[in-house]
Amino acid sequence: MANANNLPRKRDSEGPVEDSPAGHKTIAERETTTVEVRCTGHVRTEIGVGKLFYEFEGETLREFLQAFFEEYDVSDMLIAETEAEATTEGWAPEMGELPGENYAKNPEGEQTRCYARVVVNGVFNEHLDGLDTVLEEDDRVALIYPFIYCC
């Protein structure tokens, strides 16, 4: 099954949510999801509050962001349309090969702007399933775009 952007789903839409407490509805039975949204920096300034609960149709981070951005015009603060908008020139020289293995990155068009982040329960979405991350009731989604005074 594909979502609105024709990307494959990361979880079976018929089965129960993994590790969900007894009594939770399956994904197929749940029509809406309510998450706690935390906003920082410029996002908080634009929206006017730092914390709110937001109900949306669907269960993925992508569906949340689409609904949230329809109501609050902050997508340009958070989502980069191109690779250039997602990166910044750093002060350290570029390395041909990065050390380690944990350099997760969303595809172009699904990345956050440089310095901005979308976080689910304290974890960058890139380290989960990106915008296809399945959200549970009462998950915390942080929309982070900090004030930067040094530049």
N, C-alpha and C positions, 0 to 999 in steps of 0.2 A: 504494500500500500504506500502511495506517495503523498506528501503534503502539498500545500499550495504552490511551493516552488519546485515540485517534481523531484525532491530529494527523498531517498529511501528513509523510512521510519527506522528508528533505532530499537523499538520494542514492539512486540506483538500487541496489536490493539484489542485482541479478544481476551487475553489472560489478565490475571491480577497483577498489580504492581508488586515488584519484588520487594521483599522485606516489609510489606505494609502490615500494620497492626490488624488484628482480627476486627471485622466489622467495616473495614474500608471497602468502598465500591471498586469494582474493576474499572479499568480505563474505559471500556466500552460503555459502562453504565453511567459514568460521570460525564456530565455535559459541561459543567463549569468548574473552574479551579479558583480558589482564593489564596493569594500569596501576600506576605508582608513585604512591602517595598520600602527600602531605605535609600534615601537620596542624599548625596553629598555635593559640596562645592557648587558649581554652576547649575547643576541639575536641581539641587535644593532651592537655589535662588529663583530659578525659573518656575518651579512648581509651587513654591511657597511653603512647603512643609518638608520635614526630614523623614517622617514615617507615615505610611498609610497602608491600609489593606485594600487590595485591588482584586476584583472578581472578573474573570474573563472566560470566554468560551474556548474550550480546548484544554490541552495539558502540557504543551511544549513551551520552551522558552521563546521560540519563534512566534508562536501564537500569542503569548503574553506581550512580547515587544510590539507586534503589529497592533494589537488592541490598545496598548498603553500609548503608543505614538499617535494613534488616531485621536486620543483624548488630550494628550499633552504633547506639545510640539517641541520635543527635545531630541529627536532622532539625529539631527545634524550635529549635536554635541557629542553623541556616543558612537554612532556607526559610521565607519569609513566606507566609501564607495569604491576606492581604489587602494592599491598597495601603498602608493605614495602618501595617502592620507593616514595610513595606519602606522607609518614609520617616521622616525625623526633622526636627524643626524646626531650621532653621539660623539662624545669626546674621546672615546677609546678607539683604537684602530680596529678595522674589521678583521675577523679571523676567517681563514679559509674553511675550517671545519670547527664547529662548536664542540666543546667538551661535554661529556654527559649524554643523557638520552631524553631528558624531559623538556623538549622545546616544542610543545604543542602549539598549533596555530590554526585558526579557522581559515576557510577558503576566502579568496578575494571577494569583496562585497558583503562578507559576514564578519569582518574583523571590526574591532573597536578602533576609534581614533587614537593617535598616540596620547598617552597619559590617561585615557579614559578606560574604564573596565565595566563589564557586566559580570556580577559575581552571584553564584547560587550557593547559599548556605556556607559562605566563607571560601568558596573555591572558584577560581577563574573558570568561566564557562569553557574555555579552550581545553581545560584539563578534564572536562566531563565529555558530553557529546555535542559540544558547541551549541548552536541554536536549536538542535534537535533534542536537547536535554529534556527529559520528562520531569515536570514539576509536580510535587505532591501538595495536598492541602497544607496551608500554613508554612510552606517553605519561605525562606528569606531570599529576596532578590535585591541586591544592591546595585544601584546605578551611580557610578562613580566618575566624576569629572572634576578633579581638584582645581583649586585656585593655584596658579603658578605665578609667583611674583618675581622670579629671578630672570625671566627672559623678556 
